[in-house]
Amino acid sequence: MKAWVITNYGGPEVLEPMEIEKPQPAAGKMLIEVHYVALNPYDYKLRNGAAKMMMGNKFPKVLGGDFSGKIIAVNDDESNFKPGQMVYGFANIFMKEQGCLAEYISIAPKYVRLLPSEINEIDASAVTSAGLTALSGISKCGGLSDKRVLVNGATGGVGHLATKFLIAKGAIVTAVCSTKNIEVAEAMNVARVIDYRKEEVLKDGEMYDVVFDAAAKFSFSQAKAKLNTSGIYCSTEESIKAFLASMISKIGAAKKMYLSGFRGSQEDFDEMETLMINNGVKPIINHTFSFSEVDKAFQLLEAGGTNGKIVIKVKDNE
Ligand SMILES: NC(=O)c1ccc[n+]([C@@H]2O[C@H](COP(=O)([O-])OP(=O)(O)OC[C@H]3O[C@@H](n4cnc5c(N)ncnc54)[C@H](OP(=O)(O)O)[C@@H]3O)[C@@H](O)[C@H]2O)c1
């Protein structure tokens, strides 16, 4: 089968198309024909070797976390999954699972969901990592109806889904983005847009109940200055410093910090599907690539400055 693999950790040059053996699902796994894959910043960070301790040194390695597709075979008599069903989910490449930038993937069911009939395959591929990352922080903020929320990085993969989820939950959102994404932010019906290239977000006089830092650009002490009493700062930052700051904030202080990271629980999937089906939340997908253009998709992702999600069409279901 065709796959995009890395032959070592490193820059764009280590990612290449390759013909590799079609996987056979081991006991407890299923074989999925991959239709769409969405990229996330972790894809190039993993290519660079950011998690090599966990991913090991066996090459070639197939990259790609978020996918949608069709079940071909299930090697588990007890499973509720059946061949022919449409699914979407996350391939746990961090834990040595095969990535989904391939025609087929053999995968454990933990992060695989049946595709609801109301959600299309492209949208489903686009939401798993970014949407569940956004929801993990949002779900820690309590009731959001009429709460004033600042979303930093509001047009990025996590940020635009956070913005849409927050608005669906009744929050009044101020979106922060760069000049070229202002129209994208306005189209999400936010209350206000701040261009971080022209205004100093932290010096603006407004106060918020929640600061959702999808871009992970603030520190907790910076965000605190923007928070009302008992306000909450949520950050996607993945560092020991951020972890410690969030732990310390829970000891006594009125203003709290929570980390918004991927959990992938069935409750999070349920809630995300509800927000998509009942509240009409749709991911922004302005950039799609064919399977022969995965290297170009990575270039665009790594260059930054896009909006929403970048999706690769691996195979059409038609
Ligand atoms: N995607 C995931 O599954 C996931 C999971 C866990 C953690 N994270 C973390 O979450 C963060 C965002 O991920 P993503 O997938 O949303 O990435 P992304 O799609 O590349 O979006 C990044 C966003 O950050 C904005 N940004 C850049 N510099 C900024 C600044 N100085 N002030 C305000 N906004 C700024 C960009 O806006 P402009 O383009 O307008 O400049 C862009 O909208 C990353 O740090 C990532 O490591 C992501």
PDBQT file of the ligand as one rigid body, heavy atoms in Angstrom, charges set to zero:
ROOT
HETATM    1  N1  LIG A 401      -3.925  20.386  17.456  1.00  0.00    +0.000 N 
HETATM    2  C1  LIG A 401      -3.810  19.578  18.490  1.00  0.00    +0.000 C 
HETATM    3  O1  LIG A 401      -4.251  18.443  18.453  1.00  0.00    +0.000 OA
HETATM    4  C2  LIG A 401      -3.135  20.020  19.758  1.00  0.00    +0.000 A 
HETATM    5  C3  LIG A 401      -3.148  19.166  20.862  1.00  0.00    +0.000 A 
HETATM    6  C4  LIG A 401      -2.537  19.582  22.044  1.00  0.00    +0.000 A 
HETATM    7  C5  LIG A 401      -1.891  20.812  22.083  1.00  0.00    +0.000 A 
HETATM    8  N2  LIG A 401      -1.863  21.593  20.982  1.00  0.00    +0.000 N 
HETATM    9  C6  LIG A 401      -1.141  22.870  21.045  1.00  0.00    +0.000 C 
HETATM   10  O2  LIG A 401      -2.073  23.898  20.789  1.00  0.00    +0.000 OA
HETATM   11  C7  LIG A 401      -1.432  24.967  20.098  1.00  0.00    +0.000 C 
HETATM   12  C8  LIG A 401      -2.263  25.317  18.877  1.00  0.00    +0.000 C 
HETATM   13  O3  LIG A 401      -2.422  24.162  18.066  1.00  0.00    +0.000 OA
HETATM   14  P1  LIG A 401      -3.262  24.284  16.722  1.00  0.00    +0.000 P 
HETATM   15  O4  LIG A 401      -3.479  22.928  16.231  1.00  0.00    +0.000 OA
HETATM   16  O5  LIG A 401      -4.413  25.169  16.931  1.00  0.00    +0.000 OA
HETATM   17  O6  LIG A 401      -2.169  25.042  15.805  1.00  0.00    +0.000 OA
HETATM   18  P2  LIG A 401      -2.417  25.983  14.549  1.00  0.00    +0.000 P 
HETATM   19  O7  LIG A 401      -3.572  25.466  13.773  1.00  0.00    +0.000 OA
HETATM   20  O8  LIG A 401      -1.096  26.105  13.893  1.00  0.00    +0.000 OA
HETATM   21  O9  LIG A 401      -2.859  27.375  15.160  1.00  0.00    +0.000 OA
HETATM   22  C9  LIG A 401      -1.962  28.202  15.845  1.00  0.00    +0.000 C 
HETATM   23  C10 LIG A 401      -2.654  29.553  16.038  1.00  0.00    +0.000 C 
HETATM   24  O10 LIG A 401      -1.817  30.377  16.854  1.00  0.00    +0.000 OA
HETATM   25  C11 LIG A 401      -2.006  31.718  16.388  1.00  0.00    +0.000 C 
HETATM   26  N3  LIG A 401      -0.887  32.550  16.827  1.00  0.00    +0.000 N 
HETATM   27  C12 LIG A 401       0.402  32.481  16.466  1.00  0.00    +0.000 A 
HETATM   28  N4  LIG A 401       1.109  33.441  17.097  1.00  0.00    +0.000 NA
HETATM   29  C13 LIG A 401       0.225  34.115  17.874  1.00  0.00    +0.000 A 
HETATM   30  C14 LIG A 401       0.348  35.217  18.773  1.00  0.00    +0.000 A 
HETATM   31  N5  LIG A 401       1.508  35.800  19.010  1.00  0.00    +0.000 N 
HETATM   32  N6  LIG A 401      -0.764  35.637  19.409  1.00  0.00    +0.000 NA
HETATM   33  C15 LIG A 401      -1.959  35.049  19.195  1.00  0.00    +0.000 A 
HETATM   34  N7  LIG A 401      -2.138  34.015  18.348  1.00  0.00    +0.000 NA
HETATM   35  C16 LIG A 401      -1.056  33.554  17.693  1.00  0.00    +0.000 A 
HETATM   36  C17 LIG A 401      -2.075  31.592  14.890  1.00  0.00    +0.000 C 
HETATM   37  O11 LIG A 401      -2.750  32.727  14.386  1.00  0.00    +0.000 OA
HETATM   38  P3  LIG A 401      -2.330  33.471  13.041  1.00  0.00    +0.000 P 
HETATM   39  O12 LIG A 401      -2.141  32.386  12.001  1.00  0.00    +0.000 OA
HETATM   40  O13 LIG A 401      -3.468  34.369  12.750  1.00  0.00    +0.000 OA
HETATM   41  O14 LIG A 401      -1.036  34.149  13.345  1.00  0.00    +0.000 OA
HETATM   42  C18 LIG A 401      -2.895  30.298  14.748  1.00  0.00    +0.000 C 
HETATM   43  O15 LIG A 401      -4.274  30.604  14.685  1.00  0.00    +0.000 OA
HETATM   44  C19 LIG A 401      -0.013  24.484  19.782  1.00  0.00    +0.000 C 
HETATM   45  O16 LIG A 401       0.851  25.053  20.737  1.00  0.00    +0.000 OA
HETATM   46  C20 LIG A 401      -0.085  22.994  19.951  1.00  0.00    +0.000 C 
HETATM   47  O17 LIG A 401       1.148  22.452  20.358  1.00  0.00    +0.000 OA
HETATM   48  C21 LIG A 401      -2.493  21.246  19.825  1.00  0.00    +0.000 A 
ENDROOT
TORSDOF 0
